């Protein structure tokens, strides 16, 4: 099955499953908004604007990927142990306070 998506000044026949049509339409809308912003910044033909948009998206994906890798590498085993220890202390405090309340009644 194909869906026709207007992107820029052209229409594209994109093969997809019926379940993907709505998502692809929304993505095409977002891409058109990006192209409109880019066209106000650059005097370029549609093909060049699409290339700039693709490069921009690749840069954003790379940055997001780097951020994920960096955030994962900054959590050490010691940090995890500290977090677990603190959580257990909080639970112990809560149980102690609950026990005190029960004893008063």
Secondary structure, 3 states (H helix, E strand, C coil): CEEEEEECCEEEEEECCHHHHHHHHHHHHHHHHHHHHHHHHCCCCHHHHHHHHHHHHHHHHHHHHHHHHHHHHCCCHHHHHHHHHHHHHHHHHHHHHHHHHHHHC
